[in-house]
Every structure is written in C-alpha cells, then in structure tokens.
Amino acid sequence: MRRMKTGIGSHHKTGSPARHTVRQTLHFRINLLFFLLMLSLSIIIVVVVQTIGKASMVKENYRFIDQKGQTIITRLGQYTSYVEAKAKALANMALIIPRDNQRYRRAVYDIIYRKESSFRIAGGGVWPEPYAFDPDIERKSFFWGHNQNNQPLFFDDYNNPGGPGYHHEEWYVPARFLDPSGAYWSRSYVDPYSSEPMVTCTVPIVEKGQFWGAGTIDLKLNHLQTFLHREAAALNGYIFAVDRNNTFLSFPDADMIKVLTPYGSKAGKWKYLSARQLAGKHAQFAPVVEVLEHISQRAVYRKDATFPDRAELAEQISSMSREVTLLEAQRIAASIRARSSLEDLHGIAQTNNKEGQENEGGGLNIHPIILEKDFILNQKSAAFVFLMPGTDWKVVIVVPFSRITGVSDTISLQILACLSLGMMICVLIAYLYIRSALVLPLKVMTRQLMKTTEPGMAQHIALPESHQNELGDLAFWFNRRAEALEASENLTGTLFAIANAVNTTLNLDELYKQVHTLLGSVLDVTNFYIATVSEDKRTLFFPYFVDTVDQRIEKLDNFNPDHSITGFVVSNRRAILLDERALKDYSHQGRTKGALPLVWMGAPLIVREEVIGVIAVQSYTHADLYTEQDLQVLSAISDQVAIAIDRKQKEDELRSREQRYRHLFNHAPAGMYEIDFVNRKFTEVNAVLCQYLGYTEKELLSMDPVELLTEESKEAFMDGYRRVMRGERISDEVEYNVIAKNGSTLCVLLNTDFVYEGSRLLRAHVVAHNITERKKIEEMIIQSEKMMSVGGLAAGMAHEINNPLAGMMQNAQVIQNRLTRTMAQNETAAAACGTSMASIKKFMEKRGILELLQSIHDAGSRAAKIIENMLSFARKGDSEKQQTRLDELIDKTIDLAQSDYDLKRSYDFRKIKILKVYAADLPKVMCEASKIQQVIFNIIKNASEALAQVKNSVKAPCITFRLFKEGHMACIEIEDNGPGIDYDTKKRVFEPFYTTKSVDKGTGLGLSVSYFIVVDEHKGLLEVESAAGQGTVFKIKLPIFTVENNRTG
C-alpha cells in the first residue's frame, strides 16, 4: 500500500466532525469493558495463583538468578578477554619492534595506558627469559605500574641483580607451558607499591618456536567489587568471587577478607584470605566452602583422566616457582592442559534443604546452597555458584531465601485482597479514572489542538480519524495542522540535513546513502537511484541505486536522449513525472531500460548551470504514489543534492591526491624531505631519512638542516645557496657528507626541486639517496686496480733482484767459513802465507770484520724476505686450503708474536694486554692457515708499533681480538687503543710500498700483501676503521664454505 505523505500530495478535509450518541462515547464503552474484564480476571487470577502460580514463581526466581549469574560470567569474560588481548598485544610488540630499551619502554606504556582507564588497568610489562633480550644481561624486564598516588611509574626493581628476580614468580612460571595463544590468570594479591588488590594476566612470548618470555597485564579488583555490588542490588543480597585457589577476589566487606602479614623489616603487607580461612571465623559460611572446594577437586580429577601428564607438569611448576605449592600447581596444570573445557558446574552444588530442590513437571534443575543463617544477611539465604571458564574463577550469588519463596506468598495475598476490594468499587473507580485521566483531558486537548491550525504552531503526531467520539474530534483538528507543519518542516530539515551531510560523510558512497535516507522522510524512496553524467555528456553512470525488481543497472555509453528517460532529463534540464500511460508509450518507443514501473519521477542535478546527473524515484506497485506536489519537492531537493554531490566529488578527489602523495612520500625507497629556506628548518621528513640519520621525526623537525653537514659540505652548501640567491642555475644533483646521530659520516646524493615566490627562494623538495656503501665499493675497486698494476711490477723486480742477491749471500757465507772455521785446507793456506788461522781470526775480531760479514748476511736475508713478500704479492696462492678453526689460528699467532725476538726487543709485546672475545659454535673456515696467520701477525706487529708510540698514557696498551659470524662471513676484528690513523693515511694504508715508518723499519708491503692474501686469494674482505686519537680496528672477513662447496665452487 502507498505510504501516507504528510501534507504535500494529500487532500485537506474541510468542515466539522460528525455528531455521536452517548453510547458511542468512550466514557460509556470503557466503563462497560472495564467492568467485564475485572469480573473475568478476578475468577482467572484466583484459580491460577492457587494452583500453578506459586510453583512457577519459585522456578522463575531460580531462572532469574541463573540468568543473572550467566550474565555476570559473560560480562566478566568479555573484560578478561579484553585484558588478555592487551597482554597478547604486548607479546606481539615484543617480537616486532627492534630490541631497544627506550622503544620497548615507550611501546609497553602506549599499549597499557593509551585510551585506557587507569582505574581498571594497574599496569603490566614484558618479561624476557634470562639473557633473551640482551646476551649480556640476565634480567631485562619492562614493567609499568602505579604508585600510591595512582600515577603510572616505570619499575626496574625486578631487574636488580641482587634481588630475587621474576623468573620464579607464580604468575611467570606457568607461561612456559602455555600454548602460544593461551593465557594464565594468577592468584589474587595486594600490590605492595600501590596497596591495591589485583590479579595478573600472563601470556607467553614465543619466538621461532621457543619460549622467549611473557607479557602481563595487572587488573585492579576494585572495579570487580563495584561491578558485583551493582549487580547484587537487584537481588537484595550480595555477590563475591574467588580464584582457582578459592582465595577471595572480592567480598562485600573487604575488611573481613584481608589480613596483615609480616613483610621483612616493614610493618607488614595485606593479604587476601581463602574461603576456608573465612569459614574458620564464620561457621555459617562452611556449606559454601565445601561446594567451592568440591568444584576445584572435581576439576582437577576430571583433568587427571583426560591429560595423564598433568602430575608431571604440576611437579615441574612447583619446582620452578618458590611460591607455588604442589596442590596449587596441580590446579594450575589442570587449567593449562584443558583451558575452558570445564562444564558449568553451578548445578553440582549439593543442597542441604529440600525447599530448594523443587523440580516437578520437568522444570529447571538448579539447586542452591541453603544457609540457615547467613552471617552477612543475618537470615536464611540461598547461594548459587557459577564457574568462569578460562580463569577458573567462581562467582557466588547469595540472596535471602525470602526473596525466592516469599514473593509468591505475598503476591497471592495481595491479589486476593485487591480482588475482594476491587469487585466492590471497580465501577466507581472506572468512572472516576476514565473521566479524570482520559475523557476530560481529551476534551481539553481537542480545544487546544483546534488552535494549532493557526500559523506559527507546530505538532507532529498523527492520530486516526475513524472514531466517532472525542478521539475522532481530537484527531481531525490535530492532523490537519500537523500535516501542514510537518510537510514544511520536513522539507526544510531535509534540505539542511543534505547540506550538512557533506561534512558528516566520509565519501561519495556514504553521501549517496545519506541522501537516500534523508529523502525518505518526504518521499517514498523504495525504488531510488542517482545517475551521474561524464564530462563529455555522452555516458550515464549509476553509482547508487536501490530497486526491488532490477538488481543491476548498467552504464549507458553514448546515450540517446530519445532512447532513455534519464537521458531525456539530462538533455531537457527539467524535472518530469511520468504516469503509467506515459511510461507505456515510452516503452513502445524503446526509451526505457529494464523493468517498466507504474510511475516514474526524476529531476536534474544542476551545478553552475551544468547538469551533473539525475535523481529519480519510481514504483512498480502503486501508479498514484507520486503527485505534482511531490515533483516540486524533488525539484527543490535536487538543487541541494547537486551541490552536495559536487562538493563531495571535489573533496574525494583532493583527498585521493593527498593520499597518493602521502603514500609515495612515506613508502619511497629513498629519504625524502621538504626544507624551509626562510626559517632554515625541515617541514617534512619521511621514515627512510630518519633511518639514514638515526633521528626521530620530531628531532629532525626541530633541527637546522645545515648543522647535519660536515664542515667541508657546509662550505659547499653555502656556496651553492649563495649562487642560487644570485639567480644562478646549479645542478639538481649534488653530493654532501652528513653526520648521523651516532657520529658516523654518510655520503648522500640529493635531487632537489626548488620552489620560488617570484625570485625569492622559499623551500625545496629533496630526494636523498644514501650512497655511502657505493662510495666504499668504488674505493675498493680503485684499490684492487692499484694492487693489480703494482703486482706485475713487483713480480718482475723480485725475479731480477733474487739471482744476484743469492750470489752475494752465498759468497759472504763462504768468506766467513774460510776465515773462521778450522779446516785442513784453511790451515794449509794460512801456513803457506806465513801465518795461522788463530792469528787471522784474532785479526778479524780485532778489526770487526766478522761483524761486518754478519751484517752483510743479515742485510741479504732481509732483502730476501722483501723479495719473498713481493713474489707472494704478485702471484696467486697455489697451496692447498684446509678447514681451519680461526680461534686456534689466532691463539697460535698470538703465541708466535709473544716469542718473536723483534717484538720483545723493540716493543716489549709482553706488556700489552690481550683480550679475546670469541663467538661460540663458529664453523671452520676453508683457508690457507699459514697465510691468514701471516696477515694476523702483520696487523699485530703494526698494532704493537702504534702502541709503542703512545707515551705517558693513563690507558694501559691493549689489543682486542674478536671472532664472530656476520652473515655468510667469518669476521676477525683486531682492535688497539693506540693513536689511530688519520684520514689521508687510512686511504693509502693498503698501497704497496706505502709506509709511515723509517726506511730501516718498514718496507710498505706488510698490509698490501695481507690485502692480497685476504681479498684476492681467499675472496674475503680486509677493512680498516680508525680516526686520529681513537685507536684502530682491522676487520678480516672470510667466506664460510664447506669442503664440498669449496670443491664444487
């Protein structure tokens, strides 16, 4: 049926209401009906109350209490699930973010307290296993809690090396045995810092299948007591909760369940009692305790049969925690092994009074615990126990027994008494009530509503006009005025709401839905659509439509106005209303698409004299659903809809462009930033630039960009800036050296887009590429080319020098033998010359000739060593490589250095402190052990020489050897605390024949040969890091290959 419209499109009635007789009045009919109903109800109520009413009321009270308990369990479960989700968020965070103290500390705070009430969540943290967070630190927890002023505070007490730690706490140990998705709820306790009752939720943190630590959230129990107290108000009783150990979580009188216990040298600390301890003080509480303990025992027993390893798990938990007894460990193990598997055990409680066991007729089977006199309520009461899955908490509802059985007795008596009195005075009451509460007020309202037809009055309630009585009079005058006012206000309100929808909707789709909804207040929009026109006016799109018949409307390409009603509206730029006959004519002419409606009405959407679309409604069931007045409404609304759609389209387009720019800016593979030259500061930076420099976004935005440059780059930047200010063109690409937060120097390539205001430079958009590694590779390539060019020269020189050097050394040795050794040939020759070998030897010693000959031999040996190094530099190694333990090789080289004569004589190597830091389980490396040993020895010798140059230093000379794995490379680091190497020397340190030593102490081939051995022969890396006054670090990196890989490679 057609929905009634308010005002526009309907016809006003005129004249006066019809006259009615006395028997037609409400006064007479209501009195008669009321008397008959009272008589019938009196008979029925008496029978029902005395038969099944009383028993049903008792059962309904049981059902109400059961539903109340289940509601409480559900509400608590929702909140504990929320707390578990927070704890799991901490666990996930611990595995995601880098292991940095400040970032962990900040992230833990944000997860716990952001958008969270501090009156519910007390705190929480991340608790890694020993040495898990930092290999050098056993305890490294990140715990936030509340102080006594309820302010968040970071606690580091658990990390105190002298303290007991946290790895054996009751709330931590069970986490080791939880599933990755599991959670554990601790026993209740009173926090020693904030003196607030609370409980801890613990979830495991698992990294690569191994237990890494635990995440915790501490839940305050004050809110739990408030919640249970509020829920108990409707029952005239009280509600409390206990944990799996039957230790109180809450109680109406908190002082009754707390006890002050000794706490070291302090006055003491508060502790919650168990239910059994409270029963020791109040014997009336014993039946409740028996049921609670029975539930706990049954839970453990059921899990014994299902999970045979529970006993072993309980023993492990008890042995690992100093706070957990074996009995408590059994309950914890049962909870871990079968979390949430317990049935709802509130029905297992045994009643001690048959009054609570009524079950006739197959009704409820809920058995309360009967307390003859509850020590809180001081009367006979009934207790109901509910088990909370997941936490093993138990919620106990205690209500007065009179609340259950007394209600039915009271109601029965009251009903009978009221009926007796009511039968006598019902007619009088009916007459007085109807006259005072209905008839007289209706007459007054009728007179007042007749005045609402005057301009300026507004009412919006429609009353039926079919009654021939006072209500008919009221409805007649009221509806006339209401229709006129509602139509006008609806139209105005709809126009205002559509205009406001631009600001309240997020996108065009939501705007279309909002327009549809709002238009429904003034028109029937059961079948409704919005069409939009492309810029060339040749394509119709249908971004939004709701239709009860057609499920889909295809776009119209190159539409012809003569073949489309919607296109006709676009072309003619006016609203039209088509009835059933006109639509049939259009259909015969091929000007309709899809199912044919009985009535169609549409209006163009025009903005700035341009048609952007059409808004239309139609009906398949009511041919007279829309009128000319409705067409005027649609035309009036279409202008506002067009403006709203146009604005939202532009907003969406602008937002889309902004999102695309933001996506590119934040996800670009290079650093990006915008610099304000007027104020000399960053205005925007992306995450990659922050990663390059090590600063946070906030830090960079507060810095002067020029201060990040090295002194040399500052000069280059200022020179380019001055040239730009003079109007000169400079290259868009430029390289600068910048200083990161950690003090390291980066080389960056900048691509700059300058923004001017006239001739004034305002800002620039810059893309920064970190080319530091590329620069290093380029330097290594240059170094390798130098080594290759000098290698050939060294080989040629070595072969040319080696032959005459060998002859010189051999002849010097022969001369020494013939002048010093006692041989027959020497004695004979000496006698022939008139002397003796003894005289010759004495003469030679007197003149120092023997020392001169020895010097010739030593000089030749030294030259031979130089030639050997040159040949080693010039040729590839051809000796066999073997699997070698680098730690043993380093130790042997250190022993060799300690016994080397030159090192002992010149530098006293034994006074140098040796430190060794070797990684465990480092695999063997395929290498030529003797050559790698030569490399290490050369570096040791250079370090010893450098340390000998330091005079009057407060630091003891020290050489540190580090051995570790870095990717697929074994890395040897040799670090000294000597004077370091300046930048110019460091660039040439591997060049052949380059040395800073005197001619008699160095040849300049030691490090160049070492470079050749590591890089060329072993395909490794040899690097040096140093700065003047900061010591030196040499890094030897060798590939880790197996024997098979080496043979196949």
KOLTOR-568725 format. One record per residue (C-alpha): residue in one letter; y, z, x. Coordinates in steps of 0.001 Angstrom, whole numbers, plus 500000, padded with zeros to 6 digits. Layout:
! KOLTOR-568725
AYZX ...
***
This chain:
! KOLTOR-568725
M500000500000500000 R503569499407501045 R505183502458502606 M508263503627500704 K511508502884502554 T514445505217502415 G517489503625500936 I517710500034502106 G515215497747500411 S514613500057497393 H516375500210493998 H518512503134492796 K517692504639489400 T520606505434487140 G521123507568484019 S519852511074483129 P516380512694483423 A514026512688480398 R514021515687477998 H510941518021477822 T509467520578475381 V508780524318476043 R505056523811476533 Q505825521200479176 T507816523623481284 L506426525122484484 H507258528573483159 F504681528334480375 R501971526402482232 I501955528548485378 N501708531798483398 L498756530435481419 L496971529127484504 F497580532340486428 F496034534477483680 L492885532334483516 L492494532300487286 M492903536063487585 L490221536632484973 S487750534298486681 L488432535570490166 S488035539187489127 I484481538555487951 I483511536464491000 I485006538830493602 V483257541890492224 V479873540144492456 V480421538653495921 V481828541788497543 Q478987543964496335 T476207541563497370 I476698539427500454 G480349540129501322 K479808543298503274 A476991541932505466 S478899538720506085 M481999540617507175 V479989542554509761 K478485539341511106 E481856537662511158 N483231540562513152 Y480375540116515625 R481047536401515771 F484760537005516261 I484133539376519172 D481648536919520705 Q484133534077520412 K486805536325521862 G484590537098524839 Q483740533447525403 T487432532555525200 I488266535177527808 I485465533907530086 T486724530334529651 R490342531311530381 L489287533263533486 G487057530381534554 Q489971527981534328 Y492099530166536547 T489319530875539077 S488679527119539205 Y492349526642539944 V492153529224542743 E489005527538544121 A490828524208544064 K493648525732546113 A491145527131548623 K489472523714548881 A492869522143549403 L493281524449552417 A489841523397553675 N490656519704553298 M494003520186555015 A492309521867557997 L490215518736558589 I493021516207558111 I496115517276559977 P496319517481563801 R495402520880565193 D498848522100565982 N499792525757565453 Q503122525106563721 R501822522308561495 Y498840524409560402 R501056527374559711 R503527525311557663 A500795523432555780 V498973526660554805 Y502235528114553457 D503035524972551442 I499600524824549800 I499581528531548881 Y503146529106547709 R504684525753546754 K505150525682542959 E503094528889542730 S503994532280541341 S503821534986543995 F502855537464541235 R499399535868540930 I498512534472544352 A498783537145547058 G498106534884549996 G495409533018551862 G494663531142555026 V492437529048557255 W489888530936559393 P488193528797562104 E484930529739563791 P485154531139567361 Y486744528573569675 A486676525930566917 F490442525438566688 D491147525855570401 P488326525811573020 D490212528497574957 I490884530870572037 E488146532743570185 R490196533817567164 K492810531499565695 S493421532192562015 F496426531098559923 F496889533776557263 W499816534308554886 G500062537404552752 H502608539660551047 N504312542694552471 Q505164545771550412 N508323544022549159 N506186541190547718 Q507607538733550257 P505373536086551942 L504613537057555543 F502518535430558264 F499932537892559650 D498457537457563136 D496591540790563221 Y493160539208562757 N493675537220565993 N494215540344568126 P491601540159570949 G491299543945570852 G490772544101567100 P487598543700565044 G488441540078564122 Y487433538402560920 H484119536619561645 H482068539565560315 E484103540272557180 E482347540445553819 W484473537597552467 Y483843535343555537 V480107535595556358 P478770534079553067 A480863530949553682 R478467529987556487 F475693529497553923 L477631527781551136 D477304524150550183 P480369522111551233 S481540522110547597 G480723525768546954 A482930528856546725 Y482378532599547155 W484255535434545421 S484454538699547343 R484238542240546069 S487459543754544746 Y489646545739547131 V493131547194547575 D495171545310550169 P496243547720552954 Y499504545824553560 S500841545294550044 S498820548129548349 E497877545718545567 P494399545255544038 M492998541813544711 V489930539674545312 T489345536818547764 C488010533313547046 T486344531705550089 V485291528063550568 P483573526574553649 I485205524075556002 V482575521594557207 E483377519117559967 K480805516429560765 G478056518397559073 Q478820521624560983 F480411524819559666 W483925524855561179 G485467527805559383 A486637528987555975 G489621528616553654 T490643531575551480 I492964532397548574 D493709536049547712 L494062536591543954 K496024539563542652 L494197541603539986 N497342542995538338 H497605539789536301 L493945540102535281 Q494550543575533802 T497667542341531996 F495721539418530535 L492801541614529373 H495172544189527905 R496932541472525912 E493611540078524657 A492408543553523644 A495446544191521457 A493971542244518544 L490742544297518692 N492248547813518670 G490059548518521708 Y490133547746525413 I488657545237527882 F487739545678531529 A485982543609534225 V483652544357537170 D482457542204540078 R478873541372541084 N478513544871542607 N479764546404539349 T482908547519541160 F485920547547538874 L488287544586538907 S490425546052536142 F490489549011533739 P492952550186531071 D493734553335533077 A493928552202536722 D494159555799537984 M490667556539536665 I489002553872538867 K490908554420542129 V490159556960544805 L491982557705548060 T489649557454551063 P490276558337554746 Y491681555460556838 G491742556193560567 S494646558376561576 K496608557458558463 A496764559388555215 G494189557125553583 K493793553981551546 W492966553300547888 K489528552055546910 Y488145550960543537 L485204552898542040 S481986551321540851 A480850551618537245 R478100554046538316 Q480662556294540024 L482804556346536866 A479723557220534785 G479213560200537110 K482554561512535913 H482187560475532254 A478615560610530944 Q479607558723527763 F480015555622529954 A476354555669531130 P474937553216528492 V477398550546529613 V476477551125533274 E472764550744532530 V473340547348530925 L475595546187533784 E473006547181536379 H470232545601534328 I472140542299534298 S472619542440538071 Q468939543265538690 R467762540556536331 A469991538001538062 V468515538885541459 Y464959538937540076 R465333535514538446 K466544534053541677 D463636535586543620 A461239533363541701 T463390530257541933 F464559530500545546 P461906532063547854 D464260532072550877 R466673534489549171 A465298537544551010 E465672535857554398 L469197534759553542 A470105538268552393 E468914539733555692 Q470994537200557622 I474128538041555614 S473577541781556003 S473024541494559760 M476080539254560295 S478529541468558370 R479168545102559191 E480490545676555668 V477597544344553544 T474566546467552616 L471180544849552093 L471395545328548314 E474794543668548156 A473534540929550476 Q470678540239548019 R473209539763545217 I475358537513547407 A472315535446548439 A471279535052544815 S474769533876543899 I474857531384546786 R471422529910546072 A471876529459542342 R475583529423541602 S476360529104537911 S472670528985536949 L472530532341535137 E472261532186531356 D474866534004529301 L473351537477529389 H475659539230526966 G472802539306524449 I470311541181526678 A472124544485526281 Q469892546968524568 T471401548767521628 N470747552417521015 N471695552315517357 K470139550119514668 E473503549775512949 G474376547082515476 Q471169545057515029 E471545543506511599 N470027540026511603 E468944539303508056 G468895535729506919 G468648534181510377 G472228535018511298 L473741535988514633 N471636537955517093 I474429539719519002 H473546543292519999 P476390545581521032 I476025548716523140 I476647551673520819 L478689554505522312 E478567557642520172 K481955558703521536 D483849556525523952 F485839558597526461 I488850556234526196 L488978555639522419 N487575559134521578 Q485478557749518718 K482263555901518049 S482530552465519643 A480622549259520426 A480639547497523807 F479885543806524418 V479079542424527900 F479868538848528974 L478839537282532314 M481260534884534032 P479406532014535812 G480340531178539395 T481875534562540230 D479140536822538692 W481958538944537195 K481174540832533998 V483730541295531214 V483170544225528841 I484865544429525441 V484918547875523821 V486050548162520188 P485954551045517671 F482832550890515517 S485043551306512509 R486687548005513447 I483354546309512732 T481906548129509708 G484907549905508271 V486779546751507393 S484212545660504790 D484203549070503078 T487973549208502967 I488256545672501639 S485698546312498921 L487502549402497677 Q490903547753497825 I489698544675495944 L488139546707493178 A491216548918492852 C493584545991492799 L491498544121490262 S491438547093487932 L495187547423488026 G495811543680488128 M493900542941484942 M496307545157483011 I499585543906484349 C498740540350485501 V500588538670482666 L503717540735483254 I503582540122486996 A503038536395486437 Y506009536147484127 L508348538090486387 Y507123536328489540 I507374532801488141 R510790533444486662 S512283535092489759 A510500533137492501 L510266529637491036 V511969528801487752 L515362530360488336 P515610529164491987 L514658525653490945 K517381525548488332 V519930526721490856 M518726524117493377 T518952521418490737 R522602522188490078 Q523381522302493804 L521496519105494632 M523412517208491978 K526444517788494155 T524739516288497248 T525313512789495852 E528901513196496878 P529954511650500240 G529586513919503254 M526440515709502052 A523056515158503801 Q519488516135502844 H516191514533503982 I513395515907501738 A511830513508499189 L510465515133496005 P508110513491493431 E509815512326490217 S506766512139487899 H507062515695486495 Q508680516137483082 N510041519543483968 E512551521378486135 L510997519949489315 G511495516461487922 D515191517205487395 L515476518524490926 A513629515573492445 F515685512995490548 W519073514095491870 F517820515137495282 N516011511894496101 R518953509719495120 R521200511460497592 A518550511841500277 E517658508138500230 A521218507032500808 L521899509544503561 E518539509143505305 A518861505372505463 S522258505585507087 E521349508395509500 N518006506830510408 L519684503590511312 T522358505352513379 G519814507619515028 T517519504712515804 L520332502760517445 F521309505788519512 A517673506515520481 I517103502914521578 A520215503054523733 N519057506340525235 A515510505010525819 V516812503026528780 N517402506325530569 T514251508127529419 T511609505431530020 L510188504563533421 N509616500834532988 L509752497937530529 D506310498638529068 E507334502168528139 L510636500864526755 Y508767498383524503 K506549501193523199 Q509565503412522620 V511394500661520695 H508261500138518576 T508031503837517797 L511728504251517020 L511875501147514820 G509056502651512741 S511499505209511343 V513397502499509391 L510904499647509001 D507174499115508626 V506062498061512120 T502303497949511602 N502358494365512928 F505084494040515522 Y505852492085518667 I508579491392521208 A508877487908522767 T510890487058525881 V512208483662526979 S512035482256530514 E515263481326532303 D514834477617531574 K514299478390527837 R511028476473527816 T508416479270527885 L507827482139525464 F506104485284526728 F504756488121524584 P504889491262526779 Y504350493617523856 F502596493148520526 V500663495272518027 D498708493344515413 T495918494305513022 V494486490769512916 D495328488834516085 Q494045490602519181 R495841488384521664 I498947486179521756 E499075483510524444 K502346482456526050 L503882479184524840 D504750476675527574 N507364474003526800 F507571475270523230 N508990473087520487 P511298474897518019 D509836472751515223 H506317473966516024 S506983477707516438 I508698480221514173 T509628482371517186 G510967479302518978 F512957478381515872 V514687481804516002 V515476481268519712 S516925477809519113 N518938478686515995 R520112482081517321 R519854483779513912 A517545486180512064 I515283484846509343 L512996486269506636 L510072484075505516 D508100484850502364 E504546483756501594 R505572480359500245 A507806479510503211 L505087480561505629 K502541478298503952 D504969475386504242 Y505466476177507958 S501683476357508414 H501186472922506824 Q503823471573509239 G501968473094512244 R504748475531513045 T502634478731513086 K500131480156515567 G497213482480514843 A496559484230511527 L499025483460508738 P500898486549507421 L502199487026503877 V505720487860505072 W507452487413508460 M510806488661509666 G512419488152513100 A515764488413514871 P517001487004518213 L517731489283521169 I521131488159522475 V522940489473525574 R526203487969526842 E525849485015524461 E522379484266525857 V519113484549523911 I516603486543525987 G513906486971523339 V512883487709519748 I511867490907517917 A509634490363514874 V507539492179512232 Q505031490788509737 S502458491858507145 Y499070490460506190 T498657492677503093 H501996493067501271 A504060489987500502 D507088492037499378 L507083494514502274 Y510450493328503681 T513741492581501891 E517097491107502817 Q518349494644503424 D515519495102505934 L516566491860507610 Q520083493269508017 V518596496411509594 L516505494366512014 S519534492238512949 A521649495321513586 I518941496896515723 S518165493688517653 D521538493738519415 Q520898497241520778 V517295496359521698 A518513493288523608 I520974495372525619 A518288497978526374 I515733495366527500 D518280493570529664 R519306496803531390 K515715497910531934 Q514755494497533364 K517533494772535929 E516627498375536724 D512952497455537200 E513884494531539437 L516165496729541541 R513524499454541750 S510867496923542757 R513033495619545583 E513745499147546742 Q510018499989546715 R509152496863548700 Y511811497703551278 R510613501296551492 H507021500196551886 L507900497835554726 F510139500444556367 N507579503264556202 H504467501208556997 A505814498869559667 P503684498859562880 A506848499431564941 G509617502007564940 M512483501234562579 Y515817502953562141 E519384502492560973 I522227503670563202 D525777504542562101 F528138503470564906 V531145505147563268 N529604508631563347 R527107507930566177 K524029509157564331 F520818507952562747 T520956507409558999 E517290506463558515 V514173506646560701 N510556505806559931 A507397507699560847 V506482505367563734 L509776506098565522 C509179509831565046 Q505709509342566525 Y507157507463569524 L509702510166570356 G507850513283569186 Y510759514460566996 T510651515131563268 E512725513010560911 K515099515928560330 E515608516410564070 L516360512734564711 L518837512514561833 S520838515327563417 M520923513813566931 D523262511451568777 P521086508359569468 V522785507766572822 E521579511142574100 L517966509887573894 L518643507267576596 T518186507766580331 E521343507694582418 E520677504117583539 S520051502974579967 K523147504820578734 E525282502755581069 A523618499534579894 F524030500540576221 M527710501448576593 D528365498194578445 G526770496210575593 Y528624498278572983 R531982497558574646 R531158493867574742 V530311493875571036 M533555495702570239 R535440492971572151 G533838490399569865 E531354489038572414 R527880487977571395 I524985489834573037 S521244489310572880 D519434490656569824 E516618491827572116 V517231494457574780 E515065496935576708 Y516021500592577156 N514323503643578661 V514374506612576272 I513387510238576775 A510828511665574331 K510824515264573129 N508120516211575655 G510259514886578518 S508280511701579107 T510092508370579512 L509297505457577207 C510318501839577568 V511288500292574219 L512191496750573220 L514888496707570494 N515513493911567978 T518906494560566398 D520701493256563308 F524378494265563417 V526384494919560213 Y530138494357560301 E533023495048557945 G535363492264558892 S535494492549562670 R534575496249562669 L531020497176563692 L529677499655561127 R525954500013561629 A522815498247562760 H519230497851561549 V516913498139564528 V513197497486565118 A511856499336568183 H508649498321569981 N507098500753572462 I506302498565575499 T505614501390577934 E501933500517578263 R502753496837578613 K505089497661581493 K502364499668583177 I499903496782582807 E502454494375584287 E502936496682587283 M499156496907587730 I498871493107587669 I501581492815590326 Q499824495473592412 S496479493673592117 E498063490386593187 K499582492133596217 M496221493598597108 M494512490204596828 S497124488478599015 V497025491127601705 G493213491310601600 G492759487897603140 L495259488671605890 A493532491982606660 A490116490329606999 G491409487703609432 M493254490229611565 A490251492545611709 H487892489835612984 E490400488688615631 I491029492194616985 N487471493532616779 N485967491481619674 P488495492338622476 L488610495934621206 A484848496261621581 G485035494936625171 M487824497356626048 M485947500373624730 Q482693499299626397 N484333498763629830 A486175502083629578 Q482866503808628865 V481224502028631831 I484063503100634186 Q483736506691633009 N479969506624633531 R480224505189637061 L482887507664638138 T481372510834636652 R477583510567636382 T475310511469639323 M473071508433639703 A471395506897642747 Q473481503735642515 N476722505762642382 E475729507968645372 T474782504917647436 A478037503133646736 A480099506260647480 A478299506823650819 A478913503193651753 C482627503823651225 G482606506945653351 T482890509461650574 S480751511234647954 M480557511420644180 A481700515031644296 S484859514034646163 I485506511176643774 K485027513459640766 K487313516063642286 F489970513435642939 M489728512112639384 E490033515575637922 K492945516318640209 R494790513197639047 G493767513464635385 I492060510095635414 L489158511337633279 E491548512455630565 L493216509043630719 L489855507311630330 Q489007509582627383 S492366508729625805 I491552505012626188 H488219505608624413 D489812507690621612 A492519505095621065 G489855502407620843 S487850504473618326 R490948504934616212 A491667501213616333 A488029500515615356 K488406502814612369 I491525500933611306 I489643497631611585 E486754499051609566 N489175500066606797 M490777496618606903 L487366494937606546 S486474497312603690 F489766496398602003 A489135492672602457 R485540492313601269 K483576493230598129 G481159496130598383 D477590494994598714 S475785498320598962 E473628499440596049 K475191501543593319 Q473292504543592024 Q473562507062589213 T475686509853590706 R476791513280589492 L480534513351590086 D480750517147590147 E478258517303593029 L480094514471594799 I483428516335594515 D481861519553595825 K480360517724598830 T483705516121599616 I485485519486599461 D482872520927601860 L483416517945604179 A487182518487604094 Q486782522177604879 S484742521327608008 D486931518418609130 Y488473519147612517 D491793517398611939 L492384519119608606 K491583522524610111 R493672521951613175 S496729520269611681 Y496960521693608132 D494656524755608064 F492840523445604996 R491082526782604528 K494344528421603386 I494671526025600454 K493431527436597132 I490838525193595447 L490490525232591630 K487704523379589781 V487738522544586072 Y484598520536585214 A483616519476581706 A480072520331580700 D477367517725579990 L479238514887581718 P476796511959582227 K476068510461585620 V478210507544586766 M476929504333588384 C478830504077591690 E478621503917595489 A478766507598596283 S479972507171599874 K482942505029598876 I484017507257595992 Q483688510160598419 Q485979508261600824 V488555507879598017 I488451511589597146 F488678512539600826 N491743510327601347 I493508511967598401 I492545515465599641 K493911514638603079 N497193513354601620 A497496516450599412 S496906518711602442 E499596516893604396 A502029517197601466 L501343520929601053 A501925521476604781 Q505465520147604337 V506368522965601915 K507917525829603846 N508783529324602590 S507485528634599093 V506683531544596756 K503798529486595326 A500501529517597213 P499332525984598136 C496743524844595593 I494670521751594831 T493087521499591371 F490082519268590646 R489430518313587012 L486444516333585768 F486165515214582135 K485285512319579854 E488026510127578422 G486651507510576042 H484094505421577965 M485532506532581324 A484740509493583583 C488049510887584803 I488665512776588069 E492086514416588379 I493253515789591759 E496498517740591409 D498526519546594099 N501614521733593746 G503345520113596696 P506786518488596930 G505825515469594809 I506672511786595276 D509982510128594408 Y510104507097592112 D510609504435594807 T507723505748596936 K505424506026593913 K505889502302593132 R504602501330596617 V502044504051597234 F499054501659596931 E500526498871599046 P498640498155602325 F500358499409605486 Y502987501294603488 T503310504870604745 T505925507599604922 K504209509195607938 S504927508642611617 V503034505877613433 D500700508329615190 K499684509991611878 G499266507219609318 T498336503544609034 G499227502978605344 L495694501819604487 G494133505001603074 L495341504705599456 S495262500897599460 V491586500944600483 S490967503670597855 Y492655501482595247 F490442498565596244 I487267500688596035 V488052502109592579 V489688499122590852 D488031496082592468 E484570497332593388 H483973499802590539 K486124498223587779 G487911501516587281 L491487502779587402 L493436504643590090 E496731506084588884 V499339508482590216 E501749510723588280 S504474512510590193 A508140513291590454 A510171514785593245 G509689518565593342 Q506971518580590635 G503711518062592518 T501383515065592347 V498358514109590201 F495951511309591203 K493624510072588429 I490360508272589262 K488754506719586179 L485251505200586487 P483302503431583717 I480285505282582385 F477308502888582437 T473576503483582128 V471189501867584612 E470153499295582014 N473763498422581144 N474578498008584817 R471646495630585371 T472382493536582314 G476155493635582831 
***
